[in-house]
């Protein structure tokens, strides 16, 4: 995690998604949701927000393979308040049928 935390700028941007590290430097400016989505989580774990906004996980994970650079062996982490909000949002949207 310490190594990933060093890569948090638009010209050197890594994120963690479910224990996998991705170098998204060359993708950030092309991201359909805008670069700010990725830069907000640069150097951090973006798992929950990532899954919340990507319905077709199989497609997205296939696309992410080109950015994969390694794995993190991690201790259990405490969720940030915003991550808890995203989990509640996803649960609400799932119950309303948006994630089927």
N, C-alpha and C positions, 0 to 999 in steps of 0.2 A: 504493500500500500504506500509506503513512503516513496518508493520510486515513481509510482503512478502520480502521486500528489505533485510532483515536480513538473508535470506536463499539463498545464491548465490554461495556456494561452492559445489564441486562435492560430498562431503559426507553429504550435507544438502542443497538440491536444490529444490526450488519451482519456478514455473512460472505462469504467468497469461495468459489465452487465453479467449478472449472475456468476461471478467468479472468473469471468473471462475478460482479458484486457484487450482493448481495441485502440489502435492509433487512427483517429478520425480527422487528423489534420487536413488531409486533402479532400475530405468529404464535407466538412463543416460549412463551407460557403455554398455548397450545392444542396444541402439538406432541405427537403421540401418544407419543413417547419421553420426554417431560418437558422442561421448560425447561432443565434442567442440560445436556442434550445440546448445545443451541445456545449457552448461555452459556459453556461450556467452550471454544468456538471463536470467541467474539465478537471481532471485529476481526482475525480470522485466516483462513487458507486451510483450509477444512473439506472439501476435495474427496475425499480418500481415505476418511475416516470416513463421509462422506455416501454415497458409492457402495457402501461395504461393507454398509451397513444398509438400502439401498433397492433392492429387487429389481426392481420395475417402474419403470425409469428414465424411460420415456416418460411414464407417468402423473405421476410426481413432477416431472419437468421442466416438464410442462404446468401443474401447480399452482404451481410456483415463479415462473412468469411474472409474476404479480401483485406479486411482491416485488422484481423486477429493477430495478436503478437505474443500472447501467453496467458497463463492462468495464475490466479492468486489462491494461495492456501490461506484461509482466513479464519479468524476467530469469529464468533457470533457478534454481529454489530447491533448497536441500538439504533432504532429508526429515528430519523429526524421528524419533526412535526409535519413538515410538508410531505414527507413520504407516507406518513399515516393518513394525511388528507387524500393523497393519490389513491391509496388502498381503499379508503371509504368511497371515493368517487367511482373507482372501477367496480366495486361491489354494487353500488347503486345503479350504475349503467348496465351491469350484467343482469341485475334483477329486472330492469326495464327492457331487456332484450337486445341491447346494442352490441353485445359481444358474442352473439350466437353464430 
